[in-house]
């Protein structure tokens, strides 16, 4: 699985955003933030992000007989080397994952003026 495939998944985007917003977070803290994601699903996606070096372990401690890891974002950007050799279908799939992440964020917004909460629309010429 390519780094882009790992990162551009709606749940994994949310995990990276949660860790980035906190600076550092345990998996339990991420689970509280993403309460709608089942624990087994969350742990599976965190594992994939760790394997791809998107997240890194910055600390650990013993808690109730288990090791609790503290995570931070290692490298969440995709560079040219990550996209080299990608097909049009790859880009379409990744873009759809990105859009689903944005749509999920909009769905989770409380009712009211979302523009005041930092949500808006922007375009950039490529």
Steps between C-alpha positions, in 0.01 A plus 500: 500500500643837401546783747229695315260205537576492872458871559209583269237290676211680676552342844878528486473866397287559811752319721788711366292817546418403861864432586618817321244712685613360836872504420531159666228250590452149631279259312249531785490878451454454125216255572326764714532756221382254233228336709310389188791277388492149654812426713616205287474715186688785668786276615529342154524841332746634760715194429501574128594864564788387725624248239499773233688744730214749489472471880785431739518384862645781713445342840353207686397406853349204680127544566287223654736226383525627142743734330336829405676669208504873440490585131595804292484579131828410333435599140148549371583666169533315175797590284571443133674170582179375668299569185752383241352242265145555625228444243202722433288244688734525800461878506121473465484252791724717719306815418175322585648397836602861562150625409335240724718623786382857440138388468526309827633813669203699371256231618646510852464879527225611737204678348561867445725730300785271395684787330569651842661171605765518229327303227497655156576449133823587323648420160859513387621498143727201434 
